Amino acid sequence: MIFGHEDRGIDMKIFKTRDYADMSRKAANLISAQIILKPDCVLGLATGSSPLGTYKQLVEWYKKEDLDFSKVSTVNLDEYRGLNKDNAQSYYYFMNENLFSKVNIRKEATFIPDGADPNPERACAAHEEVIKRLGGIDLQLLGLGNNGHIGFNEPADEFIKDTHCVNLTQSTIDANSRFFESIDEVPTQAYTMGIRSIMRARKILIIVSGEEKADIVREAFWGPVTPKVPASILQIHRDVTLVADAAALSKAPL
Ligand code: GLP
């Protein structure tokens, strides 16, 4: 189901899906359309549980020869600071495991902030440089953190523009501890694309699933635009699509 939006003053396409599987298929459809229309596109990619089903669907369509990643380039939103590429919790590992090793993308065309680089200025500047060199992002896929974060842009007093090193909030550390053996192993810092780096993407696709995100969905897309809810900035992007399941939209004034 797609909703109109201008009447609420929000320039956003909203697809309400039945459930997570339906959300994943819809998101994969939108990403496929991008790849088909522009085979050498630049995709901005995300990690977390939200995009897993989307990546799985893209891999299936690749296997059926409906999709070709040979000319696609990708940049990822973020990476934990201090994790090496071979660490199973690194986003580098996640991306290889869930997408890159399963499709015909050129490894050298995939870019993730270098979490192993202890120098934040160098690692972040290098990532900004990559995005620039690729000519910007055509389609940026995003998940939504429980506290409204996008990438690892945590709630703050101001929007931080460029790729930067961030101190993760306790709520993010708690939420992400489910992927680690113990909470002490969760890194406390990450390198993340900034708000301007994200907002410069020509199109944005944000996917959200589950009732536990219903409050933050309402705040982010129907509340005021504020750095206290980083995703709220998406309300002023000119081409943003929200694909969310009925549970995540259960508190939205639709
Ligand atoms: C992590 C990632 C985000 C992601 C968010 C939500 O912190 N850095 O990019 O969107 O968590 O994760 P999930 O999709 O697992 O709820």
Residues whose N, C-alpha, C, O or C-beta is under 5 A from the ligand:
A	BS01	GLP	A46 T47 G48 S49 S50 D78 G143 L144 G145 G151 F152
